[in-house]
């Protein structure tokens, strides 16, 4: 995908090559130059020709990879809609497949959470990389009487974020990837307002002087109900959707009913609540007092339900198993 043009490929190809395979990289057509640079580094490192291969393209390139008889396995990360298509097409040719899809990640705040300490972490979760990542927090649920306090502190902190050129070290949030994506995110904010949400912090008309880009400012929608579009769809932008639920059971039920299952986080001082959450919430990555539930690379990465298609995830032991095949040899010497 476009959002991490270097890192996502590293979830796969080092494992593939280390276990004796060759690799065909097909980067996003929206930012292909990172993998061009990676191919140059691979050549300079002395890899034999044909070990690391680079193919640029769009739909035709993806279909060619899925269909090619010499390709034994396919690893993919993108939207759920495309992940389903890639999984079905590659699997129909007998290939081993692992496909990461979209997400709708919940941040659950209990009344005993230490707001002054957790709000900066929540801000990073929702607005880091302008919300364009599959582990971004999207729906914030303040249980019982936690809602108003966390929404006020969160909105105040979000309003102070500096938006601008992403390579400026003083900037805290850059633009989104394209004008089309900017319009998509703005459309979701409009949709949320039309369906009854309150725009508590409006990033639709942000102006960044001195740098052209497709900017959307930090946005907070309050009073979001479970039936609203913004509560269910992956927005992939800097929008926090605040929803009120009564109990931890309600929050876990909402997570488990979602078609996505990439990540879910809980903020609490209660070990019992954290333990209950970690065992019952159906998501591939669980965060406790952190909103970006990304494990170290020696653990498998990936979700459940419509966030992942396959049985072996990227990274860790799963990756080694995905890129190798086992056989049983029975011998008898006469």
C-alpha positions as CSV (number, residue, x, y, z in Angstrom):
1,X,0.0,0.0,0.0
2,X,1.0,3.6,-0.4
3,X,1.2,4.5,3.4
4,X,4.4,2.5,4.3
5,X,6.1,1.9,0.9
6,X,9.3,0.5,2.6
7,X,8.1,-1.1,5.8
8,X,5.3,-3.3,4.4
9,X,7.5,-4.9,1.9
10,X,9.9,-5.7,4.7
11,X,7.2,-7.7,6.4
12,X,7.6,-10.2,3.7
13,X,10.6,-10.3,1.4
14,X,13.5,-10.7,3.9
15,X,11.7,-13.8,5.2
16,X,11.1,-15.1,1.7
17,X,14.7,-14.7,0.6
18,X,16.2,-16.0,3.9
19,X,14.2,-19.2,3.5
20,X,15.5,-19.8,-0.1
21,X,12.9,-18.1,-2.3
22,X,13.1,-15.4,-4.9
23,X,10.8,-12.3,-4.6
24,X,8.8,-10.2,-6.9
25,X,7.9,-6.8,-5.4
26,X,4.9,-4.8,-6.8
27,X,4.8,-1.4,-5.0
28,X,1.8,0.9,-4.9
29,X,1.6,2.9,-8.1
30,X,1.1,6.0,-5.9
31,X,4.7,5.9,-4.5
32,X,6.8,3.4,-6.4
33,X,10.2,5.2,-6.0
34,X,11.0,3.7,-2.6
35,X,11.1,0.2,-4.0
36,X,13.2,1.5,-7.0
37,X,15.7,2.6,-4.4
38,X,15.4,-0.7,-2.5
39,X,16.2,-2.6,-5.7
40,X,19.3,-0.5,-6.2
41,X,20.4,-1.2,-2.6
42,X,19.8,-5.0,-3.1
43,X,22.0,-4.9,-6.3
44,X,24.7,-3.0,-4.5
45,X,24.6,-5.5,-1.6
46,X,25.5,-8.2,-4.1
47,X,22.3,-10.2,-4.3
48,X,22.4,-12.7,-7.3
49,X,20.4,-11.5,-10.3
50,X,16.8,-12.6,-10.1
51,X,16.6,-13.0,-6.3
52,X,14.9,-9.6,-5.8
53,X,12.7,-8.5,-8.7
54,X,10.6,-5.3,-9.2
55,X,7.5,-5.0,-11.2
56,X,5.6,-1.7,-11.5
57,X,2.0,-1.5,-12.6
58,X,-1.7,-1.5,-11.5
59,X,-4.4,-4.1,-11.9
60,X,-2.8,-6.0,-14.8
61,X,0.4,-6.4,-12.8
62,X,-1.5,-7.8,-9.8
63,X,-3.5,-10.2,-11.9
64,X,-0.3,-11.3,-13.6
65,X,1.3,-12.1,-10.3
66,X,-1.9,-14.0,-9.1
67,X,-2.0,-16.0,-12.3
68,X,1.6,-16.8,-13.1
69,X,2.4,-20.5,-12.8
70,X,5.9,-19.9,-11.5
71,X,4.8,-17.9,-8.5
72,X,4.1,-20.1,-5.6
73,X,2.7,-17.7,-3.0
74,X,1.3,-14.2,-2.8
75,X,1.5,-11.7,0.0
76,X,-0.7,-8.6,-0.1
77,X,-1.7,-5.6,2.0
78,X,-4.4,-3.1,0.9
79,X,-8.1,-2.5,1.2
80,X,-10.5,-5.3,2.2
81,X,-12.2,-5.2,-1.1
82,X,-9.0,-5.7,-3.1
83,X,-7.6,-8.2,-0.5
84,X,-10.7,-10.4,-1.1
85,X,-10.1,-10.3,-4.8
86,X,-6.4,-11.1,-4.6
87,X,-7.0,-13.9,-2.1
88,X,-9.7,-15.5,-4.3
89,X,-7.8,-15.2,-7.5
90,X,-4.4,-16.4,-6.3
91,X,-5.9,-19.2,-4.3
92,X,-7.9,-20.4,-7.3
93,X,-4.5,-21.1,-8.9
94,X,-3.4,-23.2,-5.9
95,X,-1.1,-20.6,-4.5
96,X,-0.4,-20.0,-0.8
97,X,-1.9,-16.6,0.0
98,X,-1.8,-14.1,2.9
99,X,-3.8,-10.8,2.4
100,X,-4.1,-8.0,4.9
101,X,-7.2,-5.8,4.5
102,X,-8.8,-2.8,6.1
103,X,-9.6,-1.9,9.7
104,X,-11.9,0.0,12.1
105,X,-10.0,0.2,15.3
106,X,-11.7,1.0,18.7
107,X,-10.0,2.9,21.5
108,X,-11.9,2.1,24.7
109,X,-11.4,4.5,27.7
110,X,-12.6,3.5,31.2
111,X,-13.4,6.0,33.9
112,X,-10.3,5.0,35.9
113,X,-7.9,5.8,33.0
114,X,-5.3,8.5,33.7
115,X,-6.4,11.0,31.0
116,X,-3.4,13.4,31.2
117,X,-1.1,10.4,30.4
118,X,-3.2,8.6,27.8
119,X,-4.5,11.5,25.6
120,X,-1.1,12.2,23.9
121,X,-1.0,8.5,23.1
122,X,-4.5,8.6,21.7
123,X,-3.6,11.7,19.6
124,X,-0.7,9.8,18.1
125,X,-2.9,6.8,17.4
126,X,-5.6,8.8,15.5
127,X,-3.5,11.5,13.8
128,X,-0.1,9.9,13.2
129,X,0.5,9.6,9.5
130,X,-2.7,11.6,9.1
131,X,-4.7,8.6,10.0
132,X,-3.5,6.7,6.9
133,X,-2.6,3.4,8.5
134,X,-4.3,0.2,9.4
135,X,-3.5,0.5,13.1
136,X,-4.9,4.0,13.5
137,X,-7.5,4.6,16.2
138,X,-10.8,5.5,14.6
139,X,-13.6,5.2,17.1
140,X,-13.1,6.5,20.6
141,X,-15.5,5.1,23.3
142,X,-15.6,6.7,26.7
143,X,-17.4,4.4,29.0
144,X,-19.9,5.6,31.6
145,X,-18.8,9.2,32.7
146,X,-15.4,9.1,30.9
147,X,-16.8,10.4,27.6
148,X,-17.1,14.1,28.3
149,X,-13.7,14.5,30.0
150,X,-11.8,12.5,27.4
151,X,-13.5,14.2,24.5
152,X,-12.6,17.7,25.9
153,X,-9.0,16.9,26.6
154,X,-8.6,15.0,23.3
155,X,-10.2,17.9,21.2
156,X,-8.0,20.5,23.0
157,X,-4.9,18.5,22.2
158,X,-5.9,17.8,18.6
159,X,-6.6,21.5,18.0
160,X,-3.0,22.3,18.9
161,X,-1.4,20.0,16.4
162,X,0.8,21.7,13.8
163,X,-0.2,20.6,10.3
164,X,2.1,21.2,7.3
165,X,5.0,19.9,5.3
166,X,5.7,16.4,6.5
167,X,9.5,16.7,6.4
168,X,9.5,19.8,8.6
169,X,10.6,18.5,12.1
170,X,8.2,21.0,13.8
171,X,5.2,19.6,11.9
172,X,3.1,17.0,13.7
173,X,0.8,16.0,10.8
174,X,1.2,16.2,7.1
175,X,-1.2,16.0,4.1
176,X,-3.0,12.9,2.9
177,X,-1.8,11.1,-0.2
178,X,-3.9,12.5,-3.1
179,X,-6.7,15.0,-3.9
180,X,-9.0,12.0,-4.5
181,X,-8.3,10.7,-1.0
182,X,-8.6,14.2,0.5
183,X,-12.1,14.4,-1.1
184,X,-13.0,10.9,0.3
185,X,-12.0,11.9,3.9
186,X,-13.9,15.2,3.6
187,X,-16.9,13.3,2.3
188,X,-16.9,11.1,5.4
189,X,-16.8,14.2,7.7
190,X,-19.8,15.6,5.7
191,X,-21.6,12.3,6.0
192,X,-21.1,12.1,9.7
193,X,-22.5,15.6,10.2
194,X,-25.5,14.8,7.9
195,X,-26.2,11.7,9.9
196,X,-26.3,13.6,13.2
197,X,-22.8,13.7,14.6
198,X,-21.5,17.0,16.1
199,X,-18.3,18.3,14.4
200,X,-16.5,19.2,17.7
201,X,-13.3,20.0,15.8
202,X,-13.5,20.7,12.1
203,X,-10.5,20.1,9.9
204,X,-12.3,20.6,6.6
205,X,-11.2,24.1,5.9
206,X,-7.7,24.1,7.2
207,X,-5.2,26.3,5.3
208,X,-1.5,25.6,5.2
209,X,0.5,28.5,4.0
210,X,3.7,28.1,2.0
211,X,3.2,24.5,1.0
212,X,0.7,23.0,-1.5
213,X,-0.8,19.7,-0.4
214,X,-3.9,17.7,0.1
215,X,-4.5,18.7,3.8
216,X,-7.3,17.6,6.1
217,X,-7.0,19.1,9.6
218,X,-7.5,17.0,12.8
219,X,-11.2,16.4,13.1
220,X,-13.4,15.2,16.0
221,X,-16.9,14.0,15.5
222,X,-18.9,13.7,18.7
223,X,-22.2,12.0,19.4
224,X,-21.5,9.2,16.9
225,X,-23.9,6.3,17.1
226,X,-23.2,2.7,16.1
227,X,-25.4,2.9,13.1
228,X,-23.6,5.9,11.5
229,X,-21.4,5.4,8.4
230,X,-18.4,7.0,10.2
231,X,-18.7,4.4,13.0
232,X,-18.5,1.5,10.6
233,X,-16.4,2.4,7.5
234,X,-12.7,2.7,7.4
235,X,-12.0,6.4,6.8
236,X,-8.2,6.2,6.6
237,X,-7.8,9.9,7.5
238,X,-7.4,12.2,10.6
239,X,-10.9,11.8,12.0
240,X,-11.8,10.7,15.6
241,X,-15.3,9.4,16.0
242,X,-16.5,9.7,19.7
243,X,-19.1,7.2,20.7
244,X,-20.7,6.6,24.1
245,X,-21.3,3.1,25.4
246,X,-22.2,2.1,28.9
247,X,-20.1,-0.9,29.8
248,X,-17.0,-2.8,28.9
249,X,-19.3,-5.6,27.8
250,X,-21.0,-3.2,25.3
251,X,-17.6,-2.1,23.9
252,X,-16.4,-5.7,23.4
253,X,-19.7,-6.6,21.8
254,X,-19.3,-3.7,19.4
255,X,-15.7,-4.8,18.5
256,X,-16.8,-8.4,18.0
257,X,-19.7,-7.4,15.8
258,X,-17.5,-5.3,13.5
259,X,-16.6,-6.9,10.2
260,X,-13.0,-5.8,10.9
261,X,-10.6,-7.2,13.4
262,X,-7.2,-5.6,13.0
263,X,-6.7,-3.9,16.4
264,X,-8.4,-2.7,19.5
265,X,-7.1,-0.8,22.5
266,X,-8.2,-0.2,26.1
267,X,-7.1,2.5,28.5
268,X,-7.5,1.6,32.1
269,X,-5.9,1.3,35.5
270,X,-7.7,-2.0,36.1
271,X,-5.8,-5.2,35.5
272,X,-9.0,-7.1,35.6
273,X,-10.6,-5.0,32.9
274,X,-7.4,-5.3,30.8
275,X,-7.4,-9.0,31.1
276,X,-11.0,-9.3,30.3
277,X,-10.5,-7.2,27.2
278,X,-7.5,-9.0,25.9
279,X,-9.2,-12.4,26.0
280,X,-12.6,-11.4,24.7
281,X,-12.0,-8.7,22.1
282,X,-11.8,-10.3,18.6
283,X,-8.9,-8.4,17.1
284,X,-5.4,-9.5,15.9
285,X,-3.5,-6.9,17.9
286,X,-4.6,-5.8,21.4
287,X,-3.3,-2.6,23.0
288,X,-3.4,-2.0,26.7
289,X,-2.9,1.7,27.5
290,X,-1.5,2.3,24.0
291,X,-3.4,3.1,20.9
292,X,-1.0,1.7,18.2
293,X,-0.9,-2.0,18.9
294,X,2.1,-2.8,16.7
295,X,4.3,-5.7,18.0
296,X,8.0,-6.2,17.4
297,X,8.8,-7.9,14.2
298,X,9.4,-11.3,15.7
299,X,5.7,-11.5,16.5
300,X,3.2,-12.2,13.7
301,X,1.3,-9.1,12.5
302,X,-2.2,-9.1,11.2
303,X,-5.9,-9.1,12.0
304,X,-9.0,-11.3,12.0
305,X,-12.3,-11.3,10.1
306,X,-12.2,-8.9,7.1
307,X,-8.9,-7.5,8.2
308,X,-7.0,-10.6,7.1
309,X,-7.4,-13.5,4.6
310,X,-5.3,-16.5,5.1
311,X,-4.0,-18.6,8.0
312,X,-0.3,-17.5,8.3
313,X,0.4,-13.9,9.1
314,X,3.3,-11.7,8.1
315,X,6.4,-11.6,10.3
316,X,7.6,-13.9,13.0
317,X,7.2,-17.7,13.0
318,X,4.1,-17.4,10.7
319,X,6.3,-15.8,8.0
320,X,8.9,-18.6,8.2
321,X,6.1,-21.2,7.9
322,X,4.5,-19.3,5.0
323,X,7.6,-19.2,2.9
324,X,8.7,-22.8,3.5
325,X,7.1,-26.2,2.9
326,X,7.6,-29.2,5.1
327,X,7.8,-32.8,3.9
328,X,7.9,-36.2,5.5
329,X,10.6,-38.6,4.2
330,X,10.1,-42.3,5.1
331,X,13.1,-44.4,4.2
332,X,13.9,-48.1,4.2
333,X,17.4,-49.4,3.4
334,X,17.7,-52.9,2.1
